[in-house]
Amino acid sequence: MLDSFEAVLDAGHYDIVFVESSAHAYSQVKRVHPDLVILCTQIDDREALQVLSMLKLDHDTRLIPVLTYTVEEYDGEDTAEEREEVSDSEVFLAPKIAFPMN
């Protein structure tokens, strides 16, 4: 899933910062102040939901859009429907960039 997001954002010339752990996600968002946060959440993943809550309760980060997605657990068996590789990365950010004017 993240490979797809990365390909699209790279094509749009966005800078991307990956954060592999929910524990570091909130501090990275506060430091970088991105245009978008993409957050992988699962029903039983309290850390990701806590990051989302912290972002929305913080005056400095509450207006940053957050796109959440969920992936099914990968059991190691490939089927026709399960072509995408499941990643354990939690969050990646698309920080602000300047586009050259033509």
SULPEWO-V942577 format. One record per pair of residues at least 12 apart in sequence whose ideal C-beta (glycine too) atoms are under 10 Angstrom apart, sorted by the first residue. I is the first residue (numbers start at 1). J is the second residue. Records with the same first field share a line. If there is no record, write none. Layout:
I: J + J
This chain:
1: 38 + 40 + 69 + 70 + 71 + 84 + 85 + 86 + 87 + 89
2: 16 + 18 + 38 + 40 + 69 + 71 + 84 + 85 + 86 + 87 + 88 + 89 + 90 + 91 + 92
3: 84 + 85 + 87
4: 84
5: 38 + 67 + 69 + 87 + 89 + 92 + 94
6: 18 + 38 + 89 + 92 + 94
8: 94
9: 36 + 38 + 92 + 93 + 94
12: 94 + 97 + 99
13: 97 + 98 + 99 + 100
14: 34 + 35 + 36 + 93 + 94 + 95 + 96 + 97
15: 32 + 34 + 35 + 93 + 94 + 95 + 96 + 97
16: 34 + 38 + 92 + 93 + 94 + 95
17: 29 + 31 + 32 + 34 + 91 + 92 + 93 + 94 + 95
18: 38 + 87 + 89 + 90 + 91 + 92 + 93
19: 32 + 37 + 39 + 51 + 89 + 90 + 91 + 92 + 93
20: 87 + 88 + 89 + 90 + 91 + 92
21: 47 + 51 + 88 + 89 + 90 + 91
22: 39 + 40 + 41 + 45 + 46 + 47 + 48 + 49 + 50 + 51 + 52 + 90 + 91
23: 47 + 50 + 51 + 90
24: 51 + 90 + 91
25: 37 + 39 + 47 + 48 + 50 + 51 + 52 + 54 + 55 + 90 + 91 + 92 + 93
26: 47 + 50 + 51 + 52 + 53 + 54 + 55 + 58 + 61 + 91
27: 54
28: 51 + 91 + 92 + 93
29: 51 + 54 + 55 + 58 + 60 + 61 + 64 + 66 + 91 + 93 + 95
30: 54 + 55 + 58 + 60 + 61
31: 93
32: 64 + 93 + 94 + 95 + 96
33: 60 + 61 + 64 + 93 + 95 + 96
34: 61 + 64 + 65 + 91 + 92 + 93 + 94 + 95 + 96
35: 64 + 65 + 93 + 94 + 95 + 96 + 97
36: 64 + 65 + 66 + 67 + 92 + 93 + 94 + 95 + 96
37: 51 + 52 + 55 + 61 + 64 + 65 + 66 + 67 + 68 + 91 + 92 + 93 + 94
38: 65 + 66 + 67 + 68 + 69 + 89 + 90 + 91 + 92 + 93 + 94
39: 51 + 52 + 55 + 66 + 67 + 68 + 69 + 70 + 90 + 91 + 92 + 93
40: 68 + 69 + 70 + 71 + 86 + 87 + 88 + 89 + 90 + 91 + 92
41: 66 + 68 + 69 + 70 + 71 + 90 + 91
42: 69 + 70 + 71 + 72 + 73
43: 70
45: 70 + 90
47: 90
48: 68 + 70 + 90 + 91
49: 68
51: 66 + 90 + 91
52: 66 + 68 + 91
64: 93
65: 94
66: 91
67: 94
71: 84 + 85 + 86 + 87 + 88
72: 86
73: 86
74: 86 + 87 + 88
